[in-house]
Amino acid sequence: MARYVLVSDTTLSHTYRNVPLLDFMASAPTSKLPGSIYSFMKGPPPASVNGRAKFAPYSLRKLEGALLKENSPKDVVVVQETHIQDFVDEDTEIIGVSTMDPLGLGPLTMSYSVFFETSAPAYVHKEFNDLMERINRIRKGKKAKLLVGGPGVWELTVRPEELNKNNIDFAFQGEADDIACDLFRYVGEGGGENTEFYKGFQTFDEHFHKSWMSDERFISRYQFSRQFPTLDEIPDIAGPTVKGMVEVMRGCGIGCDFCEVTLRPLRYYPPERVRREIQVNLAAAMTNAWLHSDEFFAYEHGRNFVPNEEALLDLLTTVMGTRGMGHTNPTHGRISIPAAYPELMGKMAAAIRAGPDNWIGLQVGVETGSDRLALLHMPNKTLPLKVGPDGSWSSIVWSGTKVMNENYWRPAFTVQVGQAGETPEDNWETVALINKMSNSTLDNGRPFEFTITPMQNVPLGHLKARTFTSIKLNESQLAVYYACYRHLAKIATRNATNASDDSNAFIRAVTGGLIGLGGWAMFRVVSSICKKGGLDLDKAANYGSTRSVIEVPMITR
Ligand code: SF4
């Protein structure tokens, strides 16, 4: 039995058959995706060792590491989700849950809810509710408090009533690496008067102006104290992580006006520190390393966000030079760097041994195809290139994709629908970009390799009032969804056979079949909804596909 029992949101602990982007399925509405297909694609229950999670989400491992500074390993347990009851008894003080999208209000989940005009819960929401219900049953009659934290806590600040509904004692908002021991002691003692913590949460308006809201159910770092740990105060992970994720930096600094990450201070992990965490994963035979950051190319960047070639290559060679390491990929990066620095992309590809049998996935927020919106919301995201003098935003994205593909990097793009100030012309520019890239080939004739997923911006008022199903997508917005899913169906068919790396040939075949069929089934549904919404499907399928593209100038060091 343990003093502190830690568990993750169950949508974060599964492997989704190791198919890139399949974990997006958890955002689908329960009314639209059959439970049997979701369960199959989610994969088997997470591995465990004597009830403890063999691999756990990175955020939970960081919390574990922080608590172990002042507690013994027998008091801090990261459990596999089906074994919570084995570790909770009369002495358990806190059950801590880390969550990402507990109420299904994230942009991807919202894209499905708004598009299908459904208020049915998404799988992320359903699974969170189920987990809360189970934990409450297990802790009934015991003193253990239920504390929820993680990047998804902002959703609970939007709908605080969900805390009462789920019988959650407290939600913690913010980074807790340096104060986790104090926080857990404080909650264990009942969460009363205290000057180290603020009873409430931070909230932001549409211009990211911060204000504090008092609420007894929330705990934040004290308002007038430092809001973030320094690099030295962040602990190493103490156990292996899902997909071998390790962090390489926090913060970003590029300043896109819709992004909260940019408000956090920049902290870079030195390569040797990254190696230490990788070795924890390798000890559990996890030979993969997902290098987490919100903007990998900004690692130790120079003036004007010029990439730091030495630092990037040093980091990647350190990772790949760690004995036993098999595959690595950064999680997020911006497209202007491949567009401007093809040589750097080639060197990085060589460092991580990219090749026809080892494609490197990277999530890239393209956000729009419109120069106007790019300049309005994310003028620095293109740096050191500039929209205008160096070409259009679309040509930067197209050139960056070409360079990435030539070096066996596969971008997973996201675009936004419903951005502040968006016009139909902006959306049609996004459609043109998607269609152009979907029809493009490399010099050797190979088609461009990328996925593209629409993300819906929903105004806070609609999220609070649960009126997002009243949002009606206009023709140009439907066209963005249509172009995205048309391309995804194409890619799903092309890559279905190699999608899964499961050792079981039957599972591989079923997974590949479901991905191929699923891509086209989804596209048929999307087409039908778009047609009913008045979209001219032929126009949306062809718009901009034959536009000429001017490659952006390469920057040499
Ligand atoms: S580049 Fe990405 S992480 Fe950085 S501010 Fe822009 S959207 Fe946020």
Boltz pocket constraint, residues with backbone or C-beta under 6 A from the ligand:
constraints:
  - pocket:
      binder: B
      contacts: [[A, 252], [A, 253], [A, 254], [A, 255], [A, 256], [A, 259], [A, 260], [A, 261], [A, 262], [A, 294], [A, 295], [A, 334], [A, 365], [A, 378], [A, 381]]
      max_distance: 6.0
